[in-house]
Amino acid sequence: MLVCEDQALVRTGYVTIFSAQPDITVVGEAADGRAAVEAAEALRPDVVVMDIRMPLLDGIEATRHLAGPESAHRTKILVVTTFNVDEYVYEALRAGASGFLLKDAPPRELVEGIRTVARGEALLAPAVTRTLIGTYADRLRPSAPAVSPDRERLKVLSPREHEVLRLISRGLSNAEIAAELVLSGETVKTYVSRILTKLGLRDRVQAVVLAYRAGVADRSGGSDRSGGSA
């Protein structure tokens, strides 16, 4: 993993915490956004921990370079910031980030965040609810979803996969989807994997956003998560 943080003390703290984990290797550090992009492209880390406010190039732009649709190698980005602001979350997810945590999260939560994003799952800080994902997606929803390209993309899904996608959009975990549909957890995991593969999506956040944009998201309730096992 690569740590990108302009404050030396904070960066050193991250490196110390992450390096102490037997399953995490810190391959590099960066103190500004431009250096972050260069280091990530050279080192190809599995996960990049990215601060938002950095000199030369902010974390949002750096994330867009590394994880956006135009990036040559989609990098998994975990944004960690002091700012619990809807607009920052919106822009981070739009730029291609897979996760968003606050800097005041306990070390254990930060470490688990790295593991979650590395597994290809999406992650939002507990303080950032599924409602925010709904708001984000609503801002991108086309005025005529029935004829939108996003809805056309969903035609490759089977009826059961459509149903699973709808439940993903509610923020349900695999276990909750399994209970809802009376399926095994492994079966649901397979469905989720197929959905992401067929739609060319990186993780569940992108699946939620696409469901909202296509006008097929389920707003009826569910847990305050956008993550869960993928």
Steps between C-alpha positions, in 0.01 A plus 500: 500500500597865449445774759427850363481767770661846513536515879820316587388404851171355379672322212755346733221387730321327212817327386570379855146368548476329163852357500425326831237285327622160374287520186576861400817630338560872454686538170529878500397844624405829335465850644306663216248399236739511207749277679212270594405449135860442394567256785178305441570468128855382568433270795153367407382453862186298572358791703579871530410689818426852376454825688270757336680825572854474363731744319570509123209267427217435743391150593186514289694576182766245590225242550348589164838444332545162668148358520288697256363368170799634305764339722711229339510286815205536735649543847298436815490823699404536867446869573574595861424857603412723795206643310165323531345711225245362256664678207837341573344154512306570182810621314718217635256232384446675171877507448514123547580446868402162645478617860473800727601515867558781747843556653358472850409136435679263740809320363314168486235655276764651271673164466173324425428773246817409314405132501144571389605712203777253409236225475318709243219604732371852549526679829347811654563635845222410745412869520433507125170324444340332204282810464808688382558244225140552398555875489815459295330276250192722477720786387606289204168337422380575145167672450370207293635184668278273291713571191830570670823324397532394865173306481608347172813368671286304744348288224794259528382400848270209571177562698665367817804722446268798459344410834838472670607836353185660638584369846860615467362847431326488838839459664440139604794272572531158340362338816199731498437436130524127565239527775274713281512261205537178702831415338838392635768759559725336240224517240450870564875558482500333159212718381675816618820400324310428176321835518825693540666303221212530253464874559873569509480648849781516752299466820164533674509879518505512121218245492288717733566811293413321175178365652393853597600646166303231318198566720483148642634562851293389798436786745283296732759477775780273616819544694715813502780336307609497141756229564485139608680198368535498127 
